[in-house]
Amino acid sequence: MGELTLGRVLLYAVIAGLAAGLLVAGFHMIVTEQVIDQAVALEEQAAPAPAHDSAAHEKPIVSRDFQKTGGLLIGYLFYGLTCALFFTLAFYPLQGWLLHLGAWRGPLLLAMLTFWAVVLVPFLKYPANPPAVGDPATIDYRQNLYLTLLLLSIAGTALAVWFGKRLALEWKAPAWLVTGGLLIVVGMGLVLLLPSNPDSITAPLELVFNFRVRALLGLTLFWGMFGGCFAWLVRRSVGRKVMTAVST
């Protein structure tokens, strides 16, 4: 099975990233923004009354209306492009192994592993919170915790896949079973061992729960769309190469 050039892999990843970003932006506009509006209203109610001077009455740089529409769309398109770049850097050197699994299954497997390492494991430990939750004084600490978990999750996922394949051969067991078990052990170990979020939840639990469910659904939609679109483009390209090779 012929390998793809770096430029073609990047092109397919960009198309998939933009399509996924567009889908998720629409999802959040319809489903999530109403929850964020409730959180913003609570945050404004809890804020101290502003002093009556010109600085206190300055308007925000970006209006809430723009945040819910154009800002959301731009943000997720940029997120899609960023994910496309990093996905390309992972897929291109690994495509020999991934495409050996199949033009569909290989790209989808990498997308699923990316979702596990980049989204699900960090989300289980440090789930997203609406605007009404979080102490501004701890934001640097919380960001460092999240970044540490993200890097450890990526490294742990890569090691679990590499070691799982070899362990499966030694044990003469299905590779998917051994690798899946290692992924769960590594992921849950990180979730249990890293420090918890220092901020207490002061917003209504129903609001926080509704926001977190929508946030996770959005990320799941993104990587489902990304993986499906990228795999379809790869399969289409590989199929053309096979047909060309047969005809010649």
C-alpha positions as CSV (number, residue, x, y, z in Angstrom):
1,M,0.0,0.0,0.0
2,G,1.6,3.3,-1.2
3,E,2.4,5.9,1.4
4,L,1.1,9.5,1.2
5,T,3.3,12.6,0.8
6,L,3.7,15.0,3.7
7,G,1.8,17.7,1.8
8,R,-1.1,15.4,1.0
9,V,-1.4,14.2,4.7
10,L,-1.4,17.9,5.8
11,L,-4.0,18.8,3.2
12,Y,-6.3,16.0,4.3
13,A,-5.8,16.9,8.0
14,V,-6.6,20.5,7.3
15,I,-9.8,19.6,5.5
16,A,-10.8,17.3,8.3
17,G,-9.9,19.9,10.9
18,L,-11.9,22.7,9.3
19,A,-14.9,20.4,8.7
20,A,-14.8,19.2,12.4
21,G,-14.3,22.8,13.6
22,L,-17.3,24.0,11.6
23,L,-19.5,21.2,12.9
24,V,-18.6,21.7,16.6
25,A,-18.9,25.5,16.3
26,G,-22.5,25.0,15.1
27,F,-23.2,22.4,17.8
28,H,-22.0,24.8,20.6
29,M,-23.9,27.8,19.1
30,I,-27.1,25.8,19.3
31,V,-26.6,23.6,22.4
32,T,-23.9,25.1,24.7
33,E,-24.1,28.9,24.5
34,Q,-27.4,29.0,26.4
35,V,-25.7,27.3,29.4
36,I,-22.7,29.8,29.1
37,D,-25.2,32.7,29.2
38,Q,-26.6,31.3,32.5
39,A,-23.1,31.0,33.9
40,V,-22.2,34.6,32.8
41,A,-25.3,35.9,34.4
42,L,-24.4,34.2,37.7
43,E,-20.9,35.6,37.5
44,E,-22.1,39.1,36.9
45,Q,-24.5,38.8,39.9
46,A,-21.7,37.6,42.2
47,A,-19.3,40.4,41.0
48,P,-18.9,43.4,43.3
49,A,-20.7,46.6,42.2
50,P,-18.5,48.7,40.0
51,A,-17.3,52.2,41.0
52,H,-18.9,55.1,39.2
53,D,-16.0,56.1,37.0
54,S,-15.2,55.9,33.4
55,A,-12.8,52.9,33.7
56,A,-15.5,50.9,35.5
57,H,-17.9,51.3,32.6
58,E,-15.6,50.4,29.8
59,K,-17.1,47.9,27.4
60,P,-15.4,44.5,26.9
61,I,-13.1,44.3,23.9
62,V,-15.2,41.5,22.4
63,S,-18.9,41.6,22.9
64,R,-20.8,38.5,24.2
65,D,-22.9,38.4,20.9
66,F,-19.7,38.1,18.8
67,Q,-18.3,35.5,21.2
68,K,-21.4,33.4,20.6
69,T,-21.2,33.6,16.8
70,G,-18.1,34.8,14.9
71,G,-15.7,34.4,17.8
72,L,-16.9,30.8,18.4
73,L,-16.5,29.9,14.7
74,I,-13.1,31.5,14.4
75,G,-11.9,29.8,17.6
76,Y,-13.0,26.3,16.5
77,L,-11.6,26.7,13.0
78,F,-8.3,27.7,14.5
79,Y,-8.5,24.7,16.9
80,G,-9.2,22.5,13.9
81,L,-6.1,23.8,12.0
82,T,-3.9,23.4,15.1
83,C,-5.1,19.8,15.6
84,A,-4.5,19.2,11.9
85,L,-0.9,20.2,12.2
86,F,-0.2,18.0,15.2
87,F,-2.1,15.1,13.7
88,T,0.0,15.3,10.6
89,L,3.2,15.2,12.6
90,A,1.9,12.0,14.2
91,F,0.3,10.3,11.2
92,Y,3.0,10.9,8.6
93,P,5.9,9.0,10.3
94,L,3.5,6.3,11.5
95,Q,1.5,5.8,8.3
96,G,3.4,2.6,7.2
97,W,2.1,0.9,10.3
98,L,-1.3,2.6,10.4
99,L,-2.1,1.9,6.7
100,H,-1.0,-1.7,7.2
101,L,-4.1,-2.0,9.5
102,G,-6.3,-0.6,6.7
103,A,-6.9,2.7,5.0
104,W,-10.0,3.2,7.2
105,R,-8.9,1.5,10.4
106,G,-5.4,3.0,10.6
107,P,-6.4,6.7,10.5
108,L,-9.5,6.1,12.7
109,L,-7.3,4.3,15.3
110,L,-4.9,7.3,15.5
111,A,-7.9,9.6,15.9
112,M,-9.3,7.5,18.7
113,L,-5.9,7.3,20.5
114,T,-5.6,11.1,20.1
115,F,-9.0,11.6,21.6
116,W,-8.1,9.3,24.5
117,A,-4.8,11.0,25.2
118,V,-5.6,14.7,24.5
119,V,-9.3,14.9,25.4
120,L,-10.7,12.1,27.6
121,V,-7.9,11.5,30.1
122,P,-7.4,15.2,30.9
123,F,-11.1,15.8,30.9
124,L,-11.7,13.0,33.5
125,K,-9.2,14.7,35.9
126,Y,-9.8,18.4,35.0
127,P,-13.2,18.7,33.4
128,A,-14.2,22.0,31.7
129,N,-16.0,24.5,33.9
130,P,-18.3,27.3,32.9
131,P,-17.3,31.0,33.4
132,A,-18.9,31.1,36.9
133,V,-16.4,28.5,38.2
134,G,-12.7,29.2,39.0
135,D,-10.6,31.5,41.0
136,P,-8.5,33.9,38.9
137,A,-5.7,33.7,41.4
138,T,-5.1,30.0,40.7
139,I,-5.3,30.1,36.9
140,D,-1.6,29.7,36.4
141,Y,-1.4,26.8,38.7
142,R,-4.4,25.1,37.1
143,Q,-3.0,25.7,33.6
144,N,0.3,24.1,34.7
145,L,-1.5,21.1,36.1
146,Y,-3.5,20.6,32.9
147,L,-0.4,20.9,30.7
148,T,1.5,18.5,32.8
149,L,-1.3,15.9,32.6
150,L,-1.7,16.5,28.9
151,L,2.0,15.8,28.2
152,L,2.1,12.8,30.5
153,S,-1.1,11.4,28.9
154,I,0.3,11.7,25.4
155,A,3.6,10.1,26.4
156,G,1.8,7.4,28.4
157,T,-0.5,6.6,25.5
158,A,2.4,6.3,23.1
159,L,4.3,4.0,25.5
160,A,1.2,1.8,26.1
161,V,0.7,1.3,22.4
162,W,4.4,0.5,21.8
163,F,4.8,-1.8,24.8
164,G,1.3,-3.4,24.4
165,K,2.1,-4.7,20.9
166,R,5.3,-6.4,22.2
167,L,3.7,-7.7,25.3
168,A,0.8,-9.2,23.3
169,L,3.4,-11.1,21.2
170,E,5.1,-12.4,24.3
171,W,1.8,-13.4,26.0
172,K,0.3,-14.6,22.7
173,A,-2.8,-12.5,23.4
174,P,-4.8,-10.2,21.2
175,A,-2.9,-6.9,20.8
176,W,-6.1,-4.8,21.1
177,L,-6.9,-6.4,24.5
178,V,-3.4,-5.9,26.0
179,T,-3.0,-2.4,24.6
180,G,-6.4,-1.4,25.7
181,G,-5.7,-2.7,29.2
182,L,-2.5,-0.7,29.4
183,L,-4.2,2.4,28.2
184,I,-6.7,2.2,30.9
185,V,-4.1,1.5,33.6
186,V,-1.9,4.4,32.5
187,G,-4.9,6.8,32.0
188,M,-6.5,6.0,35.4
189,G,-3.1,6.1,37.1
190,L,-2.6,9.7,35.9
191,V,-6.1,10.7,36.9
192,L,-5.6,9.3,40.4
193,L,-2.0,10.5,41.1
194,L,-2.0,14.1,39.9
195,P,-3.2,16.8,42.2
196,S,-6.9,17.8,42.1
197,N,-8.3,21.1,41.0
198,P,-7.8,23.5,43.9
199,D,-10.9,25.5,43.2
200,S,-14.2,24.7,44.9
201,I,-17.4,24.5,42.8
202,T,-19.6,27.5,43.9
203,A,-22.0,27.5,40.9
204,P,-25.1,25.3,40.8
205,L,-24.1,21.7,40.2
206,E,-26.8,21.3,37.6
207,L,-25.3,24.2,35.6
208,V,-21.8,22.8,35.9
209,F,-22.9,19.3,34.9
210,N,-24.8,20.5,31.9
211,F,-21.8,22.5,30.7
212,R,-19.4,19.6,31.2
213,V,-21.7,17.2,29.3
214,R,-21.9,19.6,26.4
215,A,-18.2,20.3,26.4
216,L,-17.4,16.6,26.2
217,L,-20.0,16.0,23.6
218,G,-18.5,18.8,21.5
219,L,-15.0,17.4,21.7
220,T,-16.3,13.9,20.9
221,L,-18.1,15.2,17.9
222,F,-14.9,17.0,16.8
223,W,-12.7,14.0,16.9
224,G,-15.4,11.7,15.4
225,M,-15.8,14.1,12.5
226,F,-12.0,14.7,12.2
227,G,-11.2,10.9,12.2
228,G,-14.0,10.0,9.8
229,C,-13.3,12.7,7.3
230,F,-9.5,12.1,7.4
231,A,-9.9,8.4,7.0
232,W,-12.3,8.8,4.1
233,L,-9.8,11.1,2.3
234,V,-7.0,8.7,3.0
235,R,-9.0,5.7,1.8
236,R,-10.0,7.5,-1.4
237,S,-6.4,8.5,-2.1
238,V,-5.0,5.1,-1.4
239,G,-7.7,3.5,-3.5
240,R,-6.8,5.6,-6.5
241,K,-3.1,4.7,-6.1
242,V,-4.1,1.0,-6.1
243,M,-6.2,1.4,-9.2
244,T,-3.4,3.2,-10.9
245,A,-0.9,0.6,-10.0
246,V,-3.2,-2.2,-11.3
247,S,-3.9,-0.5,-14.5
248,T,-0.2,0.0,-15.2
